[in-house]
Amino acid sequence: MKYNYEYSKNDYKTPPELYERALNRFEIPKFDLDVCCSEKNIPAENYYIQGQKDGLTENWKQFNWCNPPFNECKLWVRKAFIELQKGNQTAMLIPVRTETEYWHNYILFDDNVSIDWLRKGYKFLDENNDEMGVFKNALAIVYFGG
């Protein structure tokens, strides 16, 4: 498997099988809100589009999806944890970086947070829904609640 994923922006679309996996985990047909998306990447009925509404400051809904910019994960993980305290649940696709402070503070040791550890090799989609190169780092879907 050739790893030829190239990082040049922050709004690549989630591989559909990962989005479906998260829906199945929460046993819901769709998410109430995508808290961090672009105009070409909206997988939920309601959404906060970058530049129009800031998902880091707005209130979230009961069931949320978040595929954040990977270079801003700590901000989004912290916000998902705060929203969990309000009773809102979030599925978040992020790189596995268990050495970081935010993994230790908000993910690894909380009984209300669970993790689907994913194998390497997923392909994100570009703005035309074409598969990109393989993303070479390990990913996880982190469930805040549920």
URHUFEN-V340556 format. One record per residue. RES is the residue in one small letter. SS is DSSP state (a for helix, b for strand, c for the rest). OMEGA is omega in radians with two decimals (none if undefined). D_LAST is the distance of its C-alpha to the last C-alpha in Angstrom with 1 decimal. Layout:
RES SS OMEGA D_LAST
RES SS OMEGA D_LAST
This chain:
m c -3.12 33.7
k c 3.11 35.0
y c -3.09 32.9
n c 3.06 34.3
y c 3.11 31.5
e c -3.13 33.1
y c 3.07 31.3
s c 3.07 33.2
k c -3.00 30.7
n c -3.02 27.1
d c 3.06 25.9
y c -3.09 25.7
k b 3.12 23.5
t c 3.00 20.5
p c -3.03 21.4
p a -3.11 20.3
e a 3.11 19.0
l a 3.08 16.4
y a 3.12 15.3
e a 3.11 15.2
r a 3.14 13.2
a a 3.08 10.4
l a 3.13 10.8
n a 3.14 10.9
r a 3.11 7.7
f a -3.12 6.0
e c 3.11 9.1
i c -3.14 10.8
p c 3.13 14.4
k c 3.08 14.4
f c 3.09 12.9
d c -3.00 14.3
l b 2.88 15.6
d b -2.99 16.8
v b -3.03 17.5
c b -3.12 20.0
c b 3.04 22.2
s c -3.10 25.9
e c -3.12 27.9
k c -3.06 28.0
n c -3.08 24.3
i c -3.12 22.2
p c -3.12 19.4
a c -3.12 17.9
e c 3.09 19.7
n b -3.05 19.9
y b 2.98 20.5
y b -3.12 22.1
i b 3.10 25.0
q c 3.13 26.4
g c 3.12 29.6
q c 3.06 28.8
k c -3.10 25.8
d c 3.14 24.3
g c 3.11 20.5
l c -3.14 21.0
t c 3.13 22.7
e c 3.03 21.4
n c 3.11 18.6
w c -3.12 15.4
k c -3.05 13.8
q c 3.14 10.6
f b -3.03 9.3
n b 3.02 11.2
w b 3.11 12.8
c b 2.95 14.9
n c -2.98 17.6
p c 2.95 19.6
p c -3.01 23.2
f a 3.11 23.1
n a 3.11 25.8
e a -3.04 23.7
c a -3.05 20.4
k a 3.13 20.8
l a -3.09 21.0
w a 3.09 17.9
v a 3.12 15.8
r a 3.14 17.2
k a 3.10 16.5
a a 3.10 12.8
f a 3.09 12.8
i a 3.13 15.0
e a 3.08 12.9
l a 3.11 9.9
q a 3.10 12.7
k c -3.13 13.4
g c 3.13 10.1
n c -3.09 9.4
q b -3.08 6.5
t b 2.93 8.3
a b -3.04 9.1
m b 3.08 12.4
l b -3.11 15.2
i b 3.04 17.5
p b 3.09 20.4
v c 3.12 20.1
r c -3.01 22.1
t c 3.10 21.3
e c -3.04 24.6
t c -3.14 23.7
e a -3.09 23.2
y a 3.04 20.0
w a -3.13 18.3
h a -3.08 19.7
n a -2.97 19.0
y a -3.03 15.4
i c -2.89 13.8
l c -2.97 15.6
f c 3.14 15.8
d c -3.11 12.8
d c 3.14 10.8
n c 3.13 7.7
v b 3.09 8.1
s b -3.00 8.3
i b 2.88 11.0
d b 3.11 12.5
w b -3.07 16.2
l c 3.07 18.3
r c 3.05 22.0
k c 2.97 24.6
g c 3.11 26.2
y c 3.13 24.1
k b 3.03 26.1
f b -3.12 25.2
l b 3.10 27.1
d c -3.08 29.7
e c 3.10 30.6
n c -3.08 32.4
n c 3.04 29.5
d c 3.11 31.5
e b 3.08 30.0
m b 3.07 30.8
g b -3.11 31.6
v b 3.06 29.3
f c -2.93 27.1
k c -3.11 28.3
n c 3.10 25.7
a c 3.11 22.6
l b 3.03 19.3
a b 2.89 15.6
i b -3.13 12.5
v b -3.11 10.5
y b 3.04 6.8
f b -3.04 6.8
g c 3.06 3.8
g c none 0.0
